[in-house]
Amino acid sequence: MDYRDYQHLVFERRPNGVVLITISRPEVLNATNDRGDLAMVEANSRDPKRLANTIREDSDIVYNMINLDKPVISAINGVAVGAGLVVALLSDISIMSETARFTDGHTKLGVVAGDHAAILWPLLCGMAKAKYYLLTSDFIDGREAERIGMVSLCVPPAELMPKAFEVADKLATGAQQAIRWTKRSLNNWLRMAGPIFDQSIALEMLTFMDGDVREGAAAIREKRPPRFPSAL
């Protein structure tokens, strides 16, 4: 693998075999794209072939993280939404800054909460909280995320990266087969929920072709409440 092929990811090799991967697209607050930001969302709403490719890519992210044998730790800083949130919450251990926030945000855009949400959130925080936050698209801060079980740990901002490296080194110097097979066993809960994810991502792509998503994207760009056609 040539890490230079990744335009917006920065790789840093650290002791004990730990690799730090940083999303680096600062001009748009580290939003992900095809290489999802709003331009990608709007393009998807006009092109069914792009939607089919998005289903494949989204599925690859979720299932590859579930099936990866190495443990993954996320350090959540700032605002996490979209694909960045998928990686953050699907990580085996998630560590979040007290000042960070996240939202699934799909329904605010006018699409089904696909990606990782239906497969993962009810396992993390229970169905009642999952439904509340996924249906409303309300933001969750670090303290609340830890309180309801969405993340493993919440720490002050200055302690975020030191704590992430501390945990990474502990896992990297631990019994590798025991750690990796424990992950594999636990992730069978997610594998059993595979059909839930598959349906959610298909329904998400279906709603991309609806007028609500164009209004949702426009409202986000214009920083105003959406006026969804389906609600009028």
Buried (B, 14 or more C-beta within 10 A) or exposed (E): EEEEEBEBBEEEEEEEEBEBBEBEBEEEEBBBBEEBBBBBBBBBBEBEEBBEEBBEEBBEBBBEBBEBEEBBBBBBBEBBBBBBBBBBBBBBBBBBBBEBBBBBBBBBBBBBBBBBBBBBBBEBBEEEBBEEBBEEBEBBBBEBBBBBEBBBBBBEEEBBBEBBBEBBBEBBEEEBEEBBEEBBEEBEEBEEBBEBBBBBBEBBBEBBBBEBBBBBBBBBEEEEEBEBEEEE
